Amino acid sequence: MNTHFLLGLLLSVFVCGACTSTSNQKQFITVKNGQFIKNDRPYYYIGTNFWYGAILGSEGEGGDKNRLIAELDSLAAIGVDNLRILVGADGVNGVTAKVEPTLQVAPGVYNDTILAGLDYLLCEMDKRDMSAVLYLNNSWEWSGGYGQYLEWAGYGKAPIPAVDGWDKFQMFVGQYQKSDSCKALFADHVRNIVTRTNRYTGRKYIDDPTIMSWQIGNEPRAFGEENKVSYALWIHEVANLIKGLDPNHLISTGSEGYQGTEGDIQLWELIHSYKNVDYMTIHIWPYNWGWAKKNDLSGTLAYSIEQTTIYIQKHLQIAEKYGRPLVIEEFGFPRDEFSFEIESSTENRDAYYESVFGKVLENSITKGYLAGCNFWAWGGSAKKNEAHTFWVKGDDYMGDPAQEEQGLYSVFQSDTSVDMVKKYNVKMN
């Protein structure tokens, strides 16, 4: 064996030495009687989205291990122990509205620094008894996803919504689930990631209880009535593939719910009825879906909360029918006055968050099926570049990916929303 490799491995284990012993004492999160079970106890949580965690954990471009450790400590201090994380972006760098650096630069060809960053992130999360939901694909352009796989399979250049328009983009990505070539390329990616061994701990991912769930994708959609059958079959195939590779971990879809299944809640029910899909997911976006109005956020807050309650209940009834937990794994509300500034107030957001957190708290007391939520998204200590609105290479990573206005949905360390998160996590524990 190469001497430099041995030295690197020894150094890695030394740097993250506590990881191995900690995880050896933990159990995999399971589902029993409609509840998550973590370390022999029912597990309810208020977590967050931390899509850029693997980038921060790397030693390459974009990496900042000191910031990563500080962010994880800050999250642990407010009781957040569940992080939903992007495994990595796909394709070349330098594409409008795509996060970078990317992980899979070509089919099966990986940026090793990002893989190392994911290893390091999981290692540090393990020390804090945190759990990771890792999503492997994306419907949207901001991490490559469907469009990039179609490019690789020879379907031409993927449209960019911000440049080419949403209609053109959605028509293009609607080809994904009917493409055997795309599905084969993604299946190879799944095998490469799920069967990986963490270089810092020497532990296979399939043996690491820090991972709560493998998630098929971020907001996987059919993109058209004519694609529903292909979409449902693809979800089924990928869930079976992952479970065959890794019987230890839970599997989730990453679906938004009714809004992400062509307005067909029966389709959402179908893809969550599969035996290898262990729990149900929904996302809720009051502003994006027209419930909250940009010029009247406070005036439309009550309506947004009302519609959110209806949306949750509609899906919760199906979760109860199948005896599976339901997680609201994405939801957000704009800053007051639709500001992007870190110093701006978040009174409307805090009220909206409280309405969601309260429902999870109630279920934690009654042992209900609404098992958790992950707000979108953690911005932490990020600093905003006032010279521009959208992310530019070299800017701090925050909760808003490259296609969104920076600061739109991010929760920063200075926000009063942080106190809200801590308050409810204390109540739940």
N, C-alpha and C positions, 0 to 999 in steps of 0.2 A: 504493500500500500504506500502511496506517495507520502513522504515525510511532512510536506507542507499541509496536506489534507489532514493528517493526524494532529498537527499542531493547531490547525484551525478548529477542528472538532473539540479538542480539549479546551481551547479558549472559549468556544461557544458554550460548552457545558459549565465552565467556571463562571462566565458572565451571568448565565441564567440558572445557576445551580439548583435553586430551590424548586424548580418546576417539576422535576422527576418525582421527588419525594411527596410533593403536595398532591399531584394527580393520582399517585398510587393509592392514596387514601380516599379518593372520591369515587362516586358511582356515576354511571351514565344517567342523564335525565330520561325518564320514561313517562308513559301515559297510563294511568290506571283510573278507572271509573270516571272518566271525563276530566281528570286533573293531571297536570304535570307533577311528577314526583322527583324531587332533587334531594339527595342525601337522606332518603327515607321520610321526607316531609312534603306536604303539598306545596307547590311552588307557584306563587303569583308574583308578578313583577311590573314595575314601571321602569322600562329601559329606554334606550335611545338608538338612533341610527348613527353609525360612525363609519361611513363608507370608505373613508380615506385611511383607515387605520394601518393597512398593510403598507401603504406608501410611506407613512411616517416611520414605520418600523424598519425601513430599509436603510442601507448604507450608501445607496446610490442617489440619483437625482430625486429631489423631493423628500428625501429621508431626513428625519429629525427625531432621533431616539429620545433625546432629553425632553422634547415637547410631548412625545408619546407617553412617556412615564408620568409627566406632570398631568396630562389629560386623564389618564387612567386613575391617578390618585384623586384628582378632583371629582371624577365620577363616583369613585368608591366612597368618597366623603359624603356624598348626597344619597347614598344607598343604591345607586345604579349598578346592577350586576349583570345586565343582559344587553349585549351589543349586536346589532345587525350590521354586517360588514360585507362589502364587495370583495370577492376573491381577487379580482383584477380586471382591468380593461383589455379590450381586444383591438389589434390593428396597429397601424403606424401612428407615430406622434405627429403633432402639427395640424390636426384636423379641427376645424371650427366646432366649438361646443363639446369637444371630447376631453375627458379628464386624461391627464398624463403625468408621469410616464406610464405607458401601457405594460401589461403583463405578458399577454400572448401576442407577440409581434407578427407571427405568421402561424399557420396551423401546426400545432405541436412544438413550436419554437418559443421559448420563454425567456423573458428578462429575469435572470436569476436573482437580481437584487430585490425584486418585488416578492419573489417566492421566499427569499430569506426574511423579508419584512413581515410576511404573513406568519412565518415560523416564530419570529421574535414577538410579534403581537400576541399570538396564542400563548407563548411562554409567559409573558408578563401578565396576561389576563389570568392565567392559572394561579399565579402567586396571589392574586386578589380574589380568588374564588368567583371569577366572572365566567359567564357562559356566552358562547358565540353562535350566532346564526349566520352561516356563510352562503351567500348567493352566487351562483355559478354562471348566470347568463343575464341578459337584459333585453327587454323589448325596445328600449329607447337608445337613441344615438349617443348619449353622453358617455357610455363606456364601450361603444362598438356594437356588441350584442348581435341581434338578428341581422341588421344591415351589414355588419362586417362579415358574418358567415356567408351571407348571400354574395358578397363581393368575392370572397375566397372561392366560392363554388362556381364563379363564372357568370353571375347574373348582371354584371355591370357595376358602375359606381353607385354606391348608396347615396340617396338624396339626404340632405341635411335640412331638417325642418326650418331652421332659422334662415336658411338661404333659399331652399327650393320649395318650401311650403309644406304644411302638414298633409294635405291630400296626396301629394306625390310621394311623400315619405311612407304614409300608411299603405298605399297601393303596393309599394315596393316590398316592405317588410311582411305584407300579407302572404307572400310566396314562401315564407320560411318553413312552415310546418308541412308543406307538400313537397319539400325538396329533400330527397333521400341523401343527397350530397351534404347539405347543411347539417342534417340530423346526424350523419355519420361523423362529421368533423367535431360536432359538439360532444357526441358520445366519447370520442377519443379524449377530448379535454376533460370530461368528467372522470374518466379512468385515470388520467394523469394526476389530477388534483386529489381525488378521494384516496388513492393508494399511496400518496406521498408520505415520506418520513421526515419529521421535523429535525432539522440539522442541529438545533440547540439542545434538544432533549433526547434525541435518538429514538423517539417514540413514533410509531406510525400514527397517522391521523385517525385511522379507524379505531385505534386503541386509546384515543385521547378524550377523556370526559369533559374537557374544556369546551369542546364543540357540542352544542346542544342539537343543532339541526343542519342538515344539508338542504339548501333551498334551490329549487330548479331554476328560478330566475327572478329578476325584479320585474314585477307586474307583467307576467307572460299573458299575451293576448292572442286572440284568433285573427283579429283585424279583418272581419267580414263574415257574413252569414255563411258563405260558401266554404269557409275554412274551419267551421266549428268541429266537424268530425275529426279532421286531421289534427286539430289542436288537442282535442280530448285524448286521442290515441297517443299523441306525442308525450303528453303529461304522464300517461300510464306507462309508456315505454321507459321514460327516464326514471320515474320512481322505481320501477322494477330493476333497472340497471344499477341504480345507487344502492338499493337494498341488497342486491346480489353481491356487490363489492363490500358493503359495510352494513352488516346486520345490527351493529351496536347503536347507531345513531338514529334520531328521528329524521323524518323527511317532510318537507313542506313545499307548497307550490310557489308562494310569493304573490298570489293573486290579490287584486284589489277588491274582489267580490263582484256584485251585480254590475258595477260600472266598468269592470274589466273583462266582462264576458258577453259583450255585445248586448247588454241589457237583458241577459238571459240567466236568471238565478237558478234555473234547473241545470244549466251547464256548469255553473259554479258548484252546485250540489253534486253533480256527477263526478267532477274531477277531485272532489274531496271525499267521495265515497270509496275510492280505491283502497284496497287493504294496505298498500305500502305508502299511503299518505296519512301521516299520523295525527295531524291536527290541521285546523282551518285558519286561514288568514284573510283579513280585509285591510284596505287602506281607505282613508277618508280625507278629502280635500275640499273644504267648504268654498274657498275662493276659486279654485280651478273648476269646480263643478257649478259655479254660478249661484251658490247660496249666499255667500258673502260678497258685498259690492265694494270695489276698490275705493270709491269716493264716499262710502258710508259704512265703514267696518263696524262701528259701534251700533248703528241703527239696524244692521242685519245680523248682529251677533246672536240675538235670541232665536231668530229663524234658523241660523246655522246650527245652534245647539239642538233645536227641535228636530231638524232633519238628520242630524248625526244620531240622535237617540233612535229614530225610526230605522235608520240604516243598520245600526248595531242589532236592534231587536229582530229585524228581518233575517239576518244571518245567524243570530244566536239561536233562533228556533230550529234551524237546520242542524247546528252543532249539537243541540240537545237531542235531536232525533237520532243522531249517530253516536252520541256519547263521546264526542271528541272536543278537546279544548278549542277555543277561538281566541286569536290574538289580533289586536288592532296594531299592526306592525309599522304603519306609517300614518301619520296625521300631522297637520300643521295649520297655523293661522298666521297671517301677516302681522308685522309689527304695526303699532298704531300709526295712523295717517299714511299707511303703506310706505313707510320709510325703510331705507336700507341701512341707516346709520346705527352703529353699535350703541350710541348714547341715547337713542330714541326709546320711548316707553313701550311697554308691552301689556297694558291693562286688559285689552280685549283678548289677547292671546292667553293671558293668565286665567281669565274667566272661562275661556274655551277649554283650556287644559284641565281646569278643575272639574268641569263637567265630565270629561273622559276619565280622569283619574278616579273620580268618585265612583264611577260604575265598576272599575276594576277593584277598588277597595271593598265595595259592597259584595262583590262576588268572592273576594278572599275570605270574607266573614261567613257568608252563606254556603261556601264551597260550590259556587256556581261554575258555569262553563266558560265565562269570560275570564281568561287566565292571565292576560297581560297586555301591555301596550309598549310600543317603542315610538316616542315622539321623533319628528323629523325637524331638525337634526342637531347634533352637537357641534357647536362652533368653538366652544371653550375659550382659549386664549388667543384665537386668531385675530390678527390686525387687518383691517380693511384698507385697501389701496384706494385712496380718494380720487386718483387720477382717472379711474374708469369704473364702470358698473359691473361688467362681466369679468370672469376670471381670466387672467393672463399669466402665462408661464412665469414663475418666480413669486407669484402672490402666495400668501398663506392659504392652506386648505381650510375650508370651513364646511358647515353643513350643506351649503348650496353648491351642487355640482356646476360644471362649467357652463351649462346651458341656461342657468338661472341667475338672476340678479344676486350679487353677493350681499348677503345680509337679509334676504327676503324671509327665509324660514329658520335661519340659524339661531340657536340658543347659545348666547355667550356667557362666560363666567360672571359677568357683571349684571346680567339680567335678573329681574325679580322672579322670572320663571324658574330659575334654579332653586329658589327658596320653596316654590310650590312643589317641585319634584321631591325635594328632601322631606317636606312636611308629609307627603303622602307615603313615601317609602318608610318613614318612621312609623306611621299609623299601621302600615301593613306588616311591620315586623316588630 
